[in-house]
Amino acid sequence: MLDMRLDHLSFAAGPDGLASTAERIGGLLGREFTDGGVHPRFGTRNMILPLADDTYLEIVEALDHPASDKAPFGQAVKARSELGGGWLGWVVAVKDMSVVEARLGRAAVAGNRHRPDGVELTWKQIGVNGLIADPQLPFFVEWTCPASEHPSAGADPAYSLAQLDIAGDPQRVSEWLGEPVEAPLEDVKLEWVAPNGTPGLQAAVFQTPSGLVRI
């Protein structure tokens, strides 16, 4: 069995930009996002909200930079934002990326970003082209920086992910994961909804001190 878990959710900024989108969603959740920094290889930047269970929520936007036109992740973010913003997808963390590389038949790419405090976060990722082709599919990350620097560090345990609504086919997603789709989502309620248009992540429900919030 491949050791995997839900790592984070990505939400593409709308036409009002990264800060305004983060402020709007943070207002719904009752908690402020923090500046995550720039992804120089992908031409994107993000803001972060740590969650319980080693997960987090990111708001991400594409920069006016050549990398955002060349890198698949930058392309995916830009395309979603140009449609008005919204859920980009979900991301699964694995402990051994070589297993995923062997199954998909290609190599992962390196990612990094510098937080405002100067700390550099590093990881490997693969599968963004799969997400672009079929938005119900997650992509995979393997963090190569210390666990203490994971973006979920310092999370308020009162904030957690309770449910995901995904439009799509659980069999297709399970084949992509190489495991039953429940494997990385064992602590999260999963609702499959019939695609009404494009498949993909439709909504997420968060547990907050004020109760459940659906976005």
Wavefront OBJ file of the C-alpha trace (Angstrom):
o trace
v 0.000 0.000 0.000
v 1.297 3.462 -0.892
v 1.454 5.687 2.179
v -0.632 8.717 1.203
v -2.780 11.330 2.855
v -4.665 14.466 1.942
v -2.167 17.339 1.994
v -4.027 20.453 0.920
v -6.745 22.061 -1.159
v -6.020 24.713 -3.783
v -8.392 27.572 -4.571
v -7.585 29.857 -7.497
v -7.924 33.576 -6.850
v -10.704 35.409 -8.609
v -10.514 38.608 -10.662
v -10.201 40.653 -7.459
v -6.770 39.107 -6.859
v -5.061 36.987 -4.244
v -5.359 39.230 -1.193
v -9.037 40.042 -1.734
v -9.940 36.403 -2.405
v -8.100 35.307 0.754
v -9.795 38.055 2.754
v -13.213 36.991 1.481
v -12.719 33.285 2.236
v -10.983 34.036 5.515
v -14.009 36.115 6.484
v -16.304 33.162 5.827
v -14.115 30.888 7.936
v -13.398 33.408 10.675
v -9.624 33.221 10.348
v -7.001 35.174 8.418
v -4.726 33.671 5.772
v -0.971 34.264 5.941
v 1.376 35.106 3.086
v 2.905 31.894 1.762
v 5.321 33.400 -0.734
v 6.181 32.942 -4.407
v 6.664 29.657 -6.316
v 9.437 30.812 -8.691
v 9.417 27.652 -10.820
v 5.665 27.828 -11.395
v 5.063 31.568 -11.675
v 2.525 31.562 -8.851
v 2.175 32.750 -5.280
v -0.121 31.744 -2.454
v -1.665 32.539 0.893
v -2.105 29.818 3.487
v -4.576 28.751 6.157
v -3.224 25.865 8.292
v -5.758 23.186 9.265
v -5.763 20.278 11.687
v -4.608 16.801 10.638
v -1.535 18.046 8.744
v -3.612 19.707 6.040
v -4.008 23.265 4.834
v -5.952 25.467 2.453
v -4.139 27.631 -0.076
v -5.375 30.491 -2.207
v -3.131 30.746 -5.246
v -2.740 33.156 -8.147
v -0.619 33.230 -11.280
v 1.964 35.978 -11.605
v 2.631 38.012 -14.732
v 5.763 35.963 -15.326
v 6.939 33.628 -18.131
v 6.996 30.679 -15.712
v 3.216 30.844 -15.293
v 2.826 30.275 -19.036
v 5.339 27.403 -19.178
v 4.787 25.438 -15.968
v 1.695 23.205 -15.866
v 0.763 24.418 -12.372
v 0.959 28.045 -13.468
v -1.134 27.224 -16.527
v -3.756 25.486 -14.383
v -3.996 28.377 -11.921
v -4.192 30.988 -14.673
v -6.906 29.083 -16.536
v -9.048 28.695 -13.397
v -8.638 32.331 -12.441
v -9.595 33.441 -15.942
v -12.857 31.529 -15.462
v -13.554 33.636 -12.380
v -11.560 31.697 -9.799
v -12.690 28.874 -7.560
v -11.608 25.405 -6.589
v -8.553 24.236 -8.475
v -8.191 20.810 -6.896
v -6.982 18.618 -4.083
v -3.470 17.401 -3.407
v -2.224 14.122 -1.948
v 1.067 13.799 -0.049
v 3.112 10.619 -0.452
v 6.215 9.475 1.398
v 7.897 7.865 -1.616
v 7.402 9.747 -4.880
v 9.353 7.089 -6.823
v 6.350 4.761 -6.563
v 4.105 7.346 -8.248
v 6.790 8.194 -10.817
v 7.070 4.524 -11.782
v 3.309 4.156 -12.103
v 2.829 7.327 -14.169
v 5.970 6.740 -16.215
v 7.554 10.156 -15.751
v 9.624 12.107 -13.271
v 8.356 14.522 -10.659
v 9.402 18.177 -10.797
v 10.965 20.128 -7.958
v 9.049 22.926 -6.285
v 10.047 25.550 -3.765
v 8.940 28.789 -2.212
v 10.426 31.202 0.287
v 8.160 32.239 3.118
v 8.249 35.913 4.122
v 10.421 34.922 7.099
v 13.044 33.596 4.672
v 12.497 29.889 5.284
v 12.558 27.898 2.041
v 10.025 25.097 1.639
v 10.908 22.352 -0.850
v 8.982 19.481 -2.369
v 8.522 17.325 -5.451
v 5.247 17.151 -7.345
v 3.720 15.211 -10.184
v 0.329 14.915 -11.854
v -0.667 18.506 -12.591
v -1.157 17.642 -16.260
v -3.598 14.968 -15.105
v -5.489 17.607 -13.131
v -5.582 19.890 -16.176
v -6.959 17.092 -18.366
v -9.395 15.770 -15.737
v -9.956 18.153 -12.795
v -11.391 15.457 -10.520
v -7.876 13.982 -10.237
v -5.527 15.154 -7.473
v -1.852 15.723 -7.996
v 0.866 14.347 -5.733
v 3.519 15.996 -3.550
v 6.407 14.694 -1.500
v 7.753 17.261 0.951
v 11.544 17.361 1.120
v 11.800 19.960 3.886
v 11.454 19.195 7.623
v 7.961 18.241 8.779
v 8.084 21.153 11.216
v 8.034 23.513 8.216
v 4.967 21.976 6.569
v 2.367 24.687 5.873
v -0.025 23.096 8.360
v 2.363 23.868 11.238
v 0.786 25.997 13.923
v -2.779 25.112 12.947
v -5.603 25.878 15.351
v -7.126 22.416 16.019
v -10.574 24.006 15.954
v -10.225 24.400 12.175
v -10.353 21.238 10.088
v -11.649 19.865 6.826
v -14.902 17.959 7.305
v -16.090 17.074 3.793
v -15.210 17.236 0.111
v -17.759 17.240 -2.704
v -16.193 15.947 -5.907
v -17.966 15.687 -9.235
v -16.630 12.660 -11.011
v -16.062 8.926 -10.976
v -14.572 7.290 -7.857
v -13.285 4.386 -9.937
v -11.339 6.747 -12.197
v -9.819 8.552 -9.216
v -8.926 5.275 -7.507
v -7.118 4.095 -10.643
v -5.180 7.365 -10.732
v -4.210 7.076 -7.074
v -3.252 3.420 -7.352
v -5.301 2.939 -4.185
v -8.967 3.188 -3.228
v -9.850 6.850 -3.146
v -10.680 6.488 0.549
v -6.995 5.854 1.364
v -5.847 9.502 1.501
v -9.261 10.739 2.670
v -9.980 8.423 5.585
v -10.639 11.312 7.985
v -12.718 13.359 5.534
v -16.291 12.674 4.472
v -16.384 12.330 0.701
v -19.474 13.035 -1.378
v -19.493 12.111 -5.060
v -21.812 14.243 -7.136
v -22.742 13.798 -10.774
v -20.721 16.138 -13.009
v -22.841 19.044 -14.196
v -20.319 20.250 -16.719
v -16.672 19.917 -15.766
v -15.782 17.288 -13.159
v -13.643 18.264 -10.205
v -13.718 19.572 -6.656
v -17.052 21.333 -6.226
v -17.095 22.304 -2.558
v -15.331 21.832 0.750
v -16.895 21.902 4.210
v -14.764 23.154 7.089
v -15.231 22.677 10.812
v -14.754 26.018 12.570
v -15.427 27.298 16.087
v -18.648 28.787 14.697
v -19.781 25.505 13.139
v -19.586 24.063 9.657
v -18.797 26.398 6.739
v -19.280 25.298 3.148
v -17.237 26.970 0.412
l 1 2 3 4 5 6 7 8 9 10 11 12 13 14 15 16 17 18 19 20 21 22 23 24 25 26 27 28 29 30 31 32 33 34 35 36 37 38 39 40 41 42 43 44 45 46 47 48 49 50 51 52 53 54 55 56 57 58 59 60 61 62 63 64 65 66 67 68 69 70 71 72 73 74 75 76 77 78 79 80 81 82 83 84 85 86 87 88 89 90 91 92 93 94 95 96 97 98 99 100 101 102 103 104 105 106 107 108 109 110 111 112 113 114 115 116 117 118 119 120 121 122 123 124 125 126 127 128 129 130 131 132 133 134 135 136 137 138 139 140 141 142 143 144 145 146 147 148 149 150 151 152 153 154 155 156 157 158 159 160 161 162 163 164 165 166 167 168 169 170 171 172 173 174 175 176 177 178 179 180 181 182 183 184 185 186 187 188 189 190 191 192 193 194 195 196 197 198 199 200 201 202 203 204 205 206 207 208 209 210 211 212 213 214 215
